[in-house]
Amino acid sequence: MKYFLLLLSSLFAIANLQAQCTDVYASATYGLSHSKRALKADNADHQVYYAERALKALKKTRELNSACGCTQAEDPVYNGIESLLKAAEPKDWDMGRHYTQKAIADIEILLTALDICSSENTGTPEQKPVTQKSKEELDQQLAIRDQAEKSLDSMQRSIEDISGLLGCESALEVFQKRTSRSLEELESESVEETLNFYKNLLQRLQKESASSLSRCTPSP
């Protein structure tokens, strides 16, 4: 039972972290999209407008990252905010474009840092030899499946909200790949295998949906 609690707490931690970091990535992506629109603006007013929207998104990113805990993202998000503060109140259009370009570079570094953080959070408890299936083991697997499905539902709702803001349907298509574990599959695998299945599924969907969001352009 002690080992099961360790496994389940590990899944909780992974799921919670993935959901929080998904929000960070999505918010940073929103900031990047607005920064690109600011750079493409054909007049100073539009450049400032989109720079301000990007700045708001990046401030939200900094706030969300306090829960995600990605220390590598702290410097680039700070740099991005500083660049966008200047882009939102430029001396002239050329300076606004200059700081917008700098902000885009800062946010791209930020997204890379978040990718690194996501790939580093892959640890699992040391596996133990699998013995004959017992009712207790199956109950443990069912508990893991139930919690993982709830976490996946939460992640999907978060992506749906961000997708609605961006007008981006492609990110939702990622969840068509979502799978679950049947009772027969649970009976034929170990507790560790069930945990690893859901851990890998959570990480894959988070990464693919974030990548899809990064290719979207927000609605005006």
C-alpha positions as CSV (number, residue, x, y, z in Angstrom):
1,M,0.0,0.0,0.0
2,K,2.9,2.4,0.8
3,Y,4.4,1.8,-2.6
4,F,1.0,2.3,-4.3
5,L,0.5,5.6,-2.5
6,L,4.0,6.6,-3.8
7,L,2.9,5.7,-7.4
8,L,-0.4,7.5,-7.1
9,S,1.2,10.6,-5.6
10,S,3.7,10.5,-8.5
11,L,0.9,10.5,-11.0
12,F,-0.9,13.3,-9.2
13,A,2.3,15.4,-9.2
14,I,3.0,14.7,-12.9
15,A,-0.6,15.4,-13.9
16,N,-0.8,18.6,-11.9
17,L,2.5,19.9,-13.2
18,Q,1.6,19.0,-16.8
19,A,-1.7,20.9,-16.5
20,Q,-0.1,24.0,-14.9
21,C,2.8,24.0,-17.4
22,T,0.3,23.6,-20.3
23,D,-1.3,26.9,-19.2
24,V,2.2,28.5,-19.1
25,Y,3.1,27.3,-22.6
26,A,-0.3,28.4,-24.0
27,S,-0.1,31.8,-22.5
28,A,3.5,32.3,-23.8
29,T,2.3,31.1,-27.2
30,Y,-0.5,33.7,-27.1
31,G,2.1,36.4,-26.3
32,L,4.3,35.2,-29.2
33,S,1.4,35.3,-31.7
34,H,0.5,38.9,-30.6
35,S,4.1,40.0,-30.8
36,K,4.3,38.7,-34.4
37,R,1.1,40.6,-35.2
38,A,2.7,43.7,-33.7
39,L,5.7,43.3,-35.9
40,K,3.5,42.9,-39.0
41,A,1.4,45.9,-38.2
42,D,1.4,48.6,-40.9
43,N,1.1,51.5,-38.5
44,A,2.3,52.6,-35.1
45,D,-1.1,52.4,-33.4
46,H,-1.6,48.8,-34.4
47,Q,1.9,47.9,-33.4
48,V,1.4,49.4,-29.9
49,Y,-2.1,47.7,-29.6
50,Y,-0.7,44.2,-30.3
51,A,2.4,44.8,-28.2
52,E,0.1,45.6,-25.2
53,R,-1.8,42.4,-25.7
54,A,1.4,40.5,-25.9
55,L,2.6,42.1,-22.7
56,K,-0.6,41.2,-20.9
57,A,-0.2,37.5,-22.0
58,L,3.5,37.4,-20.9
59,K,2.6,38.9,-17.5
60,K,0.1,36.1,-17.1
61,T,2.8,33.6,-18.2
62,R,5.0,34.8,-15.4
63,E,2.2,34.4,-12.9
64,L,1.4,30.9,-14.1
65,N,5.0,29.8,-14.1
66,S,5.2,30.3,-10.3
67,A,3.0,27.2,-10.1
68,C,4.7,25.3,-13.0
69,G,8.1,25.9,-11.3
70,C,10.2,26.1,-14.5
71,T,13.2,28.1,-13.2
72,Q,14.8,28.1,-16.7
73,A,11.8,30.2,-17.9
74,E,12.2,32.9,-15.4
75,D,14.9,35.0,-17.2
76,P,13.4,34.8,-20.7
77,V,9.9,35.7,-19.4
78,Y,11.4,38.7,-17.5
79,N,13.4,39.7,-20.6
80,G,10.3,39.4,-22.8
81,I,8.2,41.6,-20.5
82,E,10.9,44.2,-20.4
83,S,11.1,44.2,-24.2
84,L,7.3,44.5,-24.6
85,L,7.1,47.3,-22.0
86,K,9.3,49.3,-24.4
87,A,7.5,48.1,-27.5
88,A,4.2,49.2,-26.0
89,E,5.5,52.7,-25.3
90,P,8.1,53.4,-28.1
91,K,9.7,56.7,-28.9
92,D,8.8,56.0,-32.6
93,W,7.6,53.2,-34.8
94,D,11.1,51.9,-35.6
95,M,12.0,51.6,-31.9
96,G,8.6,49.8,-31.4
97,R,9.5,47.3,-34.1
98,H,13.0,46.9,-32.7
99,Y,11.7,45.9,-29.2
100,T,9.0,43.8,-30.7
101,Q,11.6,41.8,-32.6
102,K,13.6,41.4,-29.3
103,A,10.4,40.3,-27.5
104,I,9.8,37.6,-30.1
105,A,13.3,36.3,-29.6
106,D,12.9,36.3,-25.8
107,I,9.6,34.4,-26.1
108,E,11.1,31.8,-28.4
109,I,13.8,31.2,-25.8
110,L,11.0,31.0,-23.2
111,L,9.2,28.3,-25.1
112,T,12.4,26.3,-25.5
113,A,13.0,26.5,-21.7
114,L,9.4,25.3,-21.1
115,D,10.0,22.4,-23.5
116,I,13.2,21.5,-21.5
117,C,11.3,21.6,-18.2
118,S,8.6,19.4,-19.6
119,S,11.1,16.8,-20.8
120,E,12.9,16.8,-17.4
121,N,9.7,16.0,-15.4
122,T,9.6,12.4,-16.5
123,G,10.9,10.5,-13.4
124,T,9.0,7.6,-12.0
125,P,9.5,5.4,-8.9
126,E,11.9,2.5,-9.2
127,Q,10.0,-0.4,-10.7
128,K,9.5,-3.7,-8.8
129,P,9.1,-7.2,-10.1
130,V,5.5,-8.0,-11.1
131,T,3.8,-10.8,-9.2
132,Q,0.5,-12.5,-9.7
133,K,-2.4,-10.1,-10.1
134,S,-4.4,-9.5,-6.9
135,K,-7.6,-7.6,-6.3
136,E,-5.6,-5.0,-4.4
137,E,-3.4,-4.4,-7.4
138,L,-6.4,-4.1,-9.8
139,D,-8.0,-1.6,-7.4
140,Q,-4.8,0.4,-7.4
141,Q,-4.8,0.4,-11.2
142,L,-8.4,1.5,-11.3
143,A,-7.7,4.4,-9.0
144,I,-4.8,5.4,-11.2
145,R,-7.0,5.3,-14.3
146,D,-9.8,7.3,-12.6
147,Q,-7.4,10.1,-11.5
148,A,-5.6,10.2,-14.8
149,E,-8.8,10.5,-16.8
150,K,-9.9,13.4,-14.5
151,S,-6.5,15.1,-15.2
152,L,-6.9,14.5,-18.9
153,D,-10.4,16.1,-18.8
154,S,-9.0,19.1,-17.0
155,M,-6.1,19.5,-19.5
156,Q,-8.6,19.2,-22.4
157,R,-10.8,21.9,-21.0
158,S,-7.8,24.2,-20.6
159,I,-6.8,23.6,-24.2
160,E,-10.4,24.2,-25.4
161,D,-10.5,27.6,-23.6
162,I,-7.2,28.7,-25.1
163,S,-8.2,27.4,-28.5
164,G,-11.4,29.4,-28.3
165,L,-9.4,32.6,-27.7
166,L,-7.1,31.9,-30.6
167,G,-9.8,30.6,-32.9
168,C,-7.6,27.5,-33.3
169,E,-9.4,24.1,-33.9
170,S,-6.2,22.2,-34.7
171,A,-5.1,22.0,-31.1
172,L,-8.3,20.2,-30.2
173,E,-7.6,17.5,-32.8
174,V,-4.7,16.3,-30.6
175,F,-7.2,14.9,-28.1
176,Q,-8.7,12.7,-30.8
177,K,-5.6,10.6,-30.1
178,R,-6.6,10.2,-26.5
179,T,-6.9,6.6,-25.4
180,S,-7.8,4.8,-22.2
181,R,-7.1,1.5,-20.5
182,S,-9.8,-1.2,-20.6
183,L,-10.3,-3.6,-17.7
184,E,-8.8,-6.4,-19.8
185,E,-5.7,-4.3,-20.4
186,L,-5.4,-3.4,-16.7
187,E,-5.6,-7.1,-15.8
188,S,-2.8,-8.0,-18.2
189,E,-0.3,-5.3,-17.0
190,S,1.4,-4.2,-13.8
191,V,0.6,-1.2,-11.7
192,E,3.8,0.4,-12.9
193,E,2.8,-0.2,-16.5
194,T,-0.5,1.5,-16.0
195,L,1.1,4.5,-14.3
196,N,3.7,4.8,-17.1
197,F,1.0,4.6,-19.8
198,Y,-0.9,7.5,-18.3
199,K,2.2,9.5,-17.5
200,N,3.4,9.2,-21.1
201,L,-0.1,10.0,-22.5
202,L,-0.4,13.1,-20.3
203,Q,3.1,14.3,-21.4
204,R,2.5,13.5,-25.1
205,L,-0.9,15.3,-25.3
206,Q,0.5,18.3,-23.4
207,K,3.5,18.6,-25.8
208,E,1.5,18.1,-29.0
209,S,-1.3,20.5,-28.0
210,A,1.2,23.2,-27.0
211,S,3.0,22.7,-30.3
212,S,-0.3,23.0,-32.2
213,L,-1.2,26.2,-30.3
214,S,2.2,27.7,-31.1
215,R,1.3,27.5,-34.8
216,C,-2.0,29.4,-34.4
217,T,-2.7,33.0,-35.0
218,P,-5.0,34.7,-32.5
219,S,-8.2,36.4,-33.5
220,P,-8.0,40.2,-33.6
